[in-house]
Every structure is written in C-alpha cells, then in structure tokens.
Amino acid sequence: MIRSIRLLDLLLNATSLRGRLVGEIKR
C-alpha cells in the first residue's frame, strides 16, 4: 500500500512539474 501511495505522489509531482514547464514555455 505504501508503495502505491508513493507512486501516486511521484506521478502527481511529475504532472505538476510538467504543467509548470509547459506554462513557462507557452508564455
């Protein structure tokens, strides 16, 4: 269970970072 939660956290962090990068590039 802990492993799945960690994976979800990593996915959320990756998506948020990706969204931030995309937003910076689109500026």
mmCIF entry with sequence, helices, sheets and N, C-alpha, C, O atoms, coordinates in Angstrom:
data_MODEL
# 
_entry.id   MODEL 
# 
_entity.id                         1 
_entity.type                       polymer 
_entity.pdbx_number_of_molecules   1 
# 
_entity_poly.entity_id                      1 
_entity_poly.type                           'polypeptide(L)' 
_entity_poly.nstd_linkage                   no 
_entity_poly.nstd_monomer                   no 
_entity_poly.pdbx_seq_one_letter_code       MIRSIRLLDLLLNATSLRGRLVGEIKR 
_entity_poly.pdbx_seq_one_letter_code_can   MIRSIRLLDLLLNATSLRGRLVGEIKR 
_entity_poly.pdbx_strand_id                 A 
# 
loop_
_entity_poly_seq.entity_id 
_entity_poly_seq.num 
_entity_poly_seq.mon_id 
_entity_poly_seq.hetero 
1 1  MET n 
1 2  ILE n 
1 3  ARG n 
1 4  SER n 
1 5  ILE n 
1 6  ARG n 
1 7  LEU n 
1 8  LEU n 
1 9  ASP n 
1 10 LEU n 
1 11 LEU n 
1 12 LEU n 
1 13 ASN n 
1 14 ALA n 
1 15 THR n 
1 16 SER n 
1 17 LEU n 
1 18 ARG n 
1 19 GLY n 
1 20 ARG n 
1 21 LEU n 
1 22 VAL n 
1 23 GLY n 
1 24 GLU n 
1 25 ILE n 
1 26 LYS n 
1 27 ARG n 
# 
_struct_asym.id          A 
_struct_asym.entity_id   1 
# 
_struct_conf.conf_type_id            HELX_P 
_struct_conf.id                      HELX_P1 
_struct_conf.pdbx_PDB_helix_id       AA1 
_struct_conf.beg_label_comp_id       ILE 
_struct_conf.beg_label_asym_id       A 
_struct_conf.beg_label_seq_id        2 
_struct_conf.pdbx_beg_PDB_ins_code   ? 
_struct_conf.end_label_comp_id       LYS 
_struct_conf.end_label_asym_id       A 
_struct_conf.end_label_seq_id        26 
_struct_conf.pdbx_end_PDB_ins_code   ? 
_struct_conf.beg_auth_comp_id        ILE 
_struct_conf.beg_auth_asym_id        A 
_struct_conf.beg_auth_seq_id         2 
_struct_conf.end_auth_comp_id        LYS 
_struct_conf.end_auth_asym_id        A 
_struct_conf.end_auth_seq_id         26 
_struct_conf.pdbx_PDB_helix_class    1 
_struct_conf.details                 ? 
_struct_conf.pdbx_PDB_helix_length   25 
# 
_struct_conf_type.id          HELX_P 
_struct_conf_type.criteria    ? 
_struct_conf_type.reference   ? 
# 
loop_
_atom_site.group_PDB 
_atom_site.id 
_atom_site.type_symbol 
_atom_site.label_atom_id 
_atom_site.label_alt_id 
_atom_site.label_comp_id 
_atom_site.label_asym_id 
_atom_site.label_entity_id 
_atom_site.label_seq_id 
_atom_site.pdbx_PDB_ins_code 
_atom_site.Cartn_x 
_atom_site.Cartn_y 
_atom_site.Cartn_z 
_atom_site.occupancy 
_atom_site.B_iso_or_equiv 
_atom_site.pdbx_formal_charge 
_atom_site.auth_seq_id 
_atom_site.auth_comp_id 
_atom_site.auth_asym_id 
_atom_site.auth_atom_id 
_atom_site.pdbx_PDB_model_num 
ATOM 1   N N  . MET A 1 1  ? 0.850 -1.212 0.000   1.00 0.00 ? 1  MET A N  1 
ATOM 2   C CA . MET A 1 1  ? 0.000 0.000  0.000   1.00 0.00 ? 1  MET A CA 1 
ATOM 3   C C  . MET A 1 1  ? 0.884 1.260  0.000   1.00 0.00 ? 1  MET A C  1 
ATOM 4   O O  . MET A 1 1  ? 0.657 2.195  -0.767  1.00 0.00 ? 1  MET A O  1 
ATOM 5   N N  . ILE A 1 2  ? 1.871 1.257  0.858   1.00 0.00 ? 2  ILE A N  1 
ATOM 6   C CA . ILE A 1 2  ? 2.752 2.436  0.923   1.00 0.00 ? 2  ILE A CA 1 
ATOM 7   C C  . ILE A 1 2  ? 3.397 2.689  -0.436  1.00 0.00 ? 2  ILE A C  1 
ATOM 8   O O  . ILE A 1 2  ? 3.566 3.832  -0.863  1.00 0.00 ? 2  ILE A O  1 
ATOM 9   N N  . ARG A 1 3  ? 3.758 1.578  -1.111  1.00 0.00 ? 3  ARG A N  1 
ATOM 10  C CA . ARG A 1 3  ? 4.425 1.731  -2.405  1.00 0.00 ? 3  ARG A CA 1 
ATOM 11  C C  . ARG A 1 3  ? 3.500 2.414  -3.411  1.00 0.00 ? 3  ARG A C  1 
ATOM 12  O O  . ARG A 1 3  ? 3.922 3.307  -4.146  1.00 0.00 ? 3  ARG A O  1 
ATOM 13  N N  . SER A 1 4  ? 2.246 1.991  -3.437  1.00 0.00 ? 4  SER A N  1 
ATOM 14  C CA . SER A 1 4  ? 1.283 2.593  -4.386  1.00 0.00 ? 4  SER A CA 1 
ATOM 15  C C  . SER A 1 4  ? 1.104 4.079  -4.076  1.00 0.00 ? 4  SER A C  1 
ATOM 16  O O  . SER A 1 4  ? 1.042 4.905  -4.986  1.00 0.00 ? 4  SER A O  1 
ATOM 17  N N  . ILE A 1 5  ? 1.022 4.410  -2.794  1.00 0.00 ? 5  ILE A N  1 
ATOM 18  C CA . ILE A 1 5  ? 0.852 5.821  -2.414  1.00 0.00 ? 5  ILE A CA 1 
ATOM 19  C C  . ILE A 1 5  ? 2.065 6.623  -2.891  1.00 0.00 ? 5  ILE A C  1 
ATOM 20  O O  . ILE A 1 5  ? 1.933 7.745  -3.378  1.00 0.00 ? 5  ILE A O  1 
ATOM 21  N N  . ARG A 1 6  ? 3.245 6.025  -2.740  1.00 0.00 ? 6  ARG A N  1 
ATOM 22  C CA . ARG A 1 6  ? 4.463 6.726  -3.155  1.00 0.00 ? 6  ARG A CA 1 
ATOM 23  C C  . ARG A 1 6  ? 4.441 6.949  -4.661  1.00 0.00 ? 6  ARG A C  1 
ATOM 24  O O  . ARG A 1 6  ? 4.824 8.015  -5.143  1.00 0.00 ? 6  ARG A O  1 
ATOM 25  N N  . LEU A 1 7  ? 3.987 5.929  -5.409  1.00 0.00 ? 7  LEU A N  1 
ATOM 26  C CA . LEU A 1 7  ? 3.915 6.056  -6.871  1.00 0.00 ? 7  LEU A CA 1 
ATOM 27  C C  . LEU A 1 7  ? 2.949 7.168  -7.247  1.00 0.00 ? 7  LEU A C  1 
ATOM 28  O O  . LEU A 1 7  ? 3.230 7.967  -8.141  1.00 0.00 ? 7  LEU A O  1 
ATOM 29  N N  . LEU A 1 8  ? 1.802 7.219  -6.558  1.00 0.00 ? 8  LEU A N  1 
ATOM 30  C CA . LEU A 1 8  ? 0.812 8.265  -6.864  1.00 0.00 ? 8  LEU A CA 1 
ATOM 31  C C  . LEU A 1 8  ? 1.419 9.637  -6.583  1.00 0.00 ? 8  LEU A C  1 
ATOM 32  O O  . LEU A 1 8  ? 1.224 10.577 -7.354  1.00 0.00 ? 8  LEU A O  1 
ATOM 33  N N  . ASP A 1 9  ? 2.150 9.750  -5.482  1.00 0.00 ? 9  ASP A N  1 
ATOM 34  C CA . ASP A 1 9  ? 2.772 11.030 -5.133  1.00 0.00 ? 9  ASP A CA 1 
ATOM 35  C C  . ASP A 1 9  ? 3.760 11.451 -6.219  1.00 0.00 ? 9  ASP A C  1 
ATOM 36  O O  . ASP A 1 9  ? 3.796 12.611 -6.630  1.00 0.00 ? 9  ASP A O  1 
ATOM 37  N N  . LEU A 1 10 ? 4.563 10.479 -6.677  1.00 0.00 ? 10 LEU A N  1 
ATOM 38  C CA . LEU A 1 10 ? 5.543 10.784 -7.730  1.00 0.00 ? 10 LEU A CA 1 
ATOM 39  C C  . LEU A 1 10 ? 4.835 11.224 -9.001  1.00 0.00 ? 10 LEU A C  1 
ATOM 40  O O  . LEU A 1 10 ? 5.259 12.169 -9.666  1.00 0.00 ? 10 LEU A O  1 
ATOM 41  N N  . LEU A 1 11 ? 3.746 10.527 -9.335  1.00 0.00 ? 11 LEU A N  1 
ATOM 42  C CA . LEU A 1 11 ? 3.001 10.879 -10.554 1.00 0.00 ? 11 LEU A CA 1 
ATOM 43  C C  . LEU A 1 11 ? 2.452 12.295 -10.432 1.00 0.00 ? 11 LEU A C  1 
ATOM 44  O O  . LEU A 1 11 ? 2.536 13.079 -11.377 1.00 0.00 ? 11 LEU A O  1 
ATOM 45  N N  . LEU A 1 12 ? 1.889 12.625 -9.266  1.00 0.00 ? 12 LEU A N  1 
ATOM 46  C CA . LEU A 1 12 ? 1.319 13.966 -9.078  1.00 0.00 ? 12 LEU A CA 1 
ATOM 47  C C  . LEU A 1 12 ? 2.422 15.017 -9.192  1.00 0.00 ? 12 LEU A C  1 
ATOM 48  O O  . LEU A 1 12 ? 2.236 16.052 -9.832  1.00 0.00 ? 12 LEU A O  1 
ATOM 49  N N  . ASN A 1 13 ? 3.561 14.750 -8.572  1.00 0.00 ? 13 ASN A N  1 
ATOM 50  C CA . ASN A 1 13 ? 4.675 15.702 -8.645  1.00 0.00 ? 13 ASN A CA 1 
ATOM 51  C C  . ASN A 1 13 ? 5.138 15.876 -10.086 1.00 0.00 ? 13 ASN A C  1 
ATOM 52  O O  . ASN A 1 13 ? 5.391 16.996 -10.532 1.00 0.00 ? 13 ASN A O  1 
ATOM 53  N N  . ALA A 1 14 ? 5.250 14.762 -10.816 1.00 0.00 ? 14 ALA A N  1 
ATOM 54  C CA . ALA A 1 14 ? 5.709 14.826 -12.211 1.00 0.00 ? 14 ALA A CA 1 
ATOM 55  C C  . ALA A 1 14 ? 4.725 15.633 -13.053 1.00 0.00 ? 14 ALA A C  1 
ATOM 56  O O  . ALA A 1 14 ? 5.135 16.478 -13.849 1.00 0.00 ? 14 ALA A O  1 
ATOM 57  N N  . THR A 1 15 ? 3.426 15.375 -12.878 1.00 0.00 ? 15 THR A N  1 
ATOM 58  C CA . THR A 1 15 ? 2.427 16.087 -13.681 1.00 0.00 ? 15 THR A CA 1 
ATOM 59  C C  . THR A 1 15 ? 2.438 17.577 -13.340 1.00 0.00 ? 15 THR A C  1 
ATOM 60  O O  . THR A 1 15 ? 2.344 18.418 -14.234 1.00 0.00 ? 15 THR A O  1 
ATOM 61  N N  . SER A 1 16 ? 2.551 17.907 -12.059 1.00 0.00 ? 16 SER A N  1 
ATOM 62  C CA . SER A 1 16 ? 2.557 19.319 -11.662 1.00 0.00 ? 16 SER A CA 1 
ATOM 63  C C  . SER A 1 16 ? 3.796 20.019 -12.231 1.00 0.00 ? 16 SER A C  1 
ATOM 64  O O  . SER A 1 16 ? 3.714 21.147 -12.718 1.00 0.00 ? 16 SER A O  1 
ATOM 65  N N  . LEU A 1 17 ? 4.940 19.336 -12.163 1.00 0.00 ? 17 LEU A N  1 
ATOM 66  C CA . LEU A 1 17 ? 6.165 19.932 -12.709 1.00 0.00 ? 17 LEU A CA 1 
ATOM 67  C C  . LEU A 1 17 ? 6.038 20.109 -14.213 1.00 0.00 ? 17 LEU A C  1 
ATOM 68  O O  . LEU A 1 17 ? 6.423 21.140 -14.764 1.00 0.00 ? 17 LEU A O  1 
ATOM 69  N N  . ARG A 1 18 ? 5.484 19.073 -14.882 1.00 0.00 ? 18 ARG A N  1 
ATOM 70  C CA . ARG A 1 18 ? 5.327 19.147 -16.339 1.00 0.00 ? 18 ARG A CA 1 
ATOM 71  C C  . ARG A 1 18 ? 4.416 20.318 -16.690 1.00 0.00 ? 18 ARG A C  1 
ATOM 72  O O  . ARG A 1 18 ? 4.702 21.075 -17.618 1.00 0.00 ? 18 ARG A O  1 
ATOM 73  N N  . GLY A 1 19 ? 3.321 20.467 -15.949 1.00 0.00 ? 19 GLY A N  1 
ATOM 74  C CA . GLY A 1 19 ? 2.381 21.554 -16.223 1.00 0.00 ? 19 GLY A CA 1 
ATOM 75  C C  . GLY A 1 19 ? 3.067 22.902 -16.040 1.00 0.00 ? 19 GLY A C  1 
ATOM 76  O O  . GLY A 1 19 ? 2.828 23.835 -16.806 1.00 0.00 ? 19 GLY A O  1 
ATOM 77  N N  . ARG A 1 20 ? 3.913 22.999 -15.032 1.00 0.00 ? 20 ARG A N  1 
ATOM 78  C CA . ARG A 1 20 ? 4.628 24.254 -14.780 1.00 0.00 ? 20 ARG A CA 1 
ATOM 79  C C  . ARG A 1 20 ? 5.567 24.563 -15.948 1.00 0.00 ? 20 ARG A C  1 
ATOM 80  O O  . ARG A 1 20 ? 5.641 25.698 -16.418 1.00 0.00 ? 20 ARG A O  1 
ATOM 81  N N  . LEU A 1 21 ? 6.288 23.520 -16.409 1.00 0.00 ? 21 LEU A N  1 
ATOM 82  C CA . LEU A 1 21 ? 7.216 23.715 -17.535 1.00 0.00 ? 21 LEU A CA 1 
ATOM 83  C C  . LEU A 1 21 ? 6.449 24.134 -18.773 1.00 0.00 ? 21 LEU A C  1 
ATOM 84  O O  . LEU A 1 21 ? 6.857 25.061 -19.473 1.00 0.00 ? 21 LEU A O  1 
ATOM 85  N N  . VAL A 1 22 ? 5.344 23.461 -19.050 1.00 0.00 ? 22 VAL A N  1 
ATOM 86  C CA . VAL A 1 22 ? 4.537 23.795 -20.233 1.00 0.00 ? 22 VAL A CA 1 
ATOM 87  C C  . VAL A 1 22 ? 4.052 25.242 -20.127 1.00 0.00 ? 22 VAL A C  1 
ATOM 88  O O  . VAL A 1 22 ? 4.081 25.979 -21.112 1.00 0.00 ? 22 VAL A O  1 
ATOM 89  N N  . GLY A 1 23 ? 3.613 25.645 -18.948 1.00 0.00 ? 23 GLY A N  1 
ATOM 90  C CA . GLY A 1 23 ? 3.130 27.015 -18.762 1.00 0.00 ? 23 GLY A CA 1 
ATOM 91  C C  . GLY A 1 23 ? 4.253 28.017 -19.019 1.00 0.00 ? 23 GLY A C  1 
ATOM 92  O O  . GLY A 1 23 ? 4.029 29.060 -19.633 1.00 0.00 ? 23 GLY A O  1 
ATOM 93  N N  . GLU A 1 24 ? 5.456 27.702 -18.552 1.00 0.00 ? 24 GLU A N  1 
ATOM 94  C CA . GLU A 1 24 ? 6.586 28.613 -18.774 1.00 0.00 ? 24 GLU A CA 1 
ATOM 95  C C  . GLU A 1 24 ? 6.910 28.705 -20.262 1.00 0.00 ? 24 GLU A C  1 
ATOM 96  O O  . GLU A 1 24 ? 7.194 29.787 -20.778 1.00 0.00 ? 24 GLU A O  1 
ATOM 97  N N  . ILE A 1 25 ? 6.865 27.556 -20.951 1.00 0.00 ? 25 ILE A N  1 
ATOM 98  C CA . ILE A 1 25 ? 7.203 27.540 -22.387 1.00 0.00 ? 25 ILE A CA 1 
ATOM 99  C C  . ILE A 1 25 ? 6.139 28.293 -23.191 1.00 0.00 ? 25 ILE A C  1 
ATOM 100 O O  . ILE A 1 25 ? 6.463 28.996 -24.148 1.00 0.00 ? 25 ILE A O  1 
ATOM 101 N N  . LYS A 1 26 ? 4.870 28.142 -22.799 1.00 0.00 ? 26 LYS A N  1 
ATOM 102 C CA . LYS A 1 26 ? 3.783 28.779 -23.567 1.00 0.00 ? 26 LYS A CA 1 
ATOM 103 C C  . LYS A 1 26 ? 3.776 30.295 -23.389 1.00 0.00 ? 26 LYS A C  1 
ATOM 104 O O  . LYS A 1 26 ? 3.135 31.000 -24.169 1.00 0.00 ? 26 LYS A O  1 
ATOM 105 N N  . ARG A 1 27 ? 4.475 30.808 -22.382 1.00 0.00 ? 27 ARG A N  1 
ATOM 106 C CA . ARG A 1 27 ? 4.449 32.246 -22.130 1.00 0.00 ? 27 ARG A CA 1 
ATOM 107 C C  . ARG A 1 27 ? 4.971 33.021 -23.321 1.00 0.00 ? 27 ARG A C  1 
ATOM 108 O O  . ARG A 1 27 ? 5.021 34.250 -23.284 1.00 0.00 ? 27 ARG A O  1 
# 
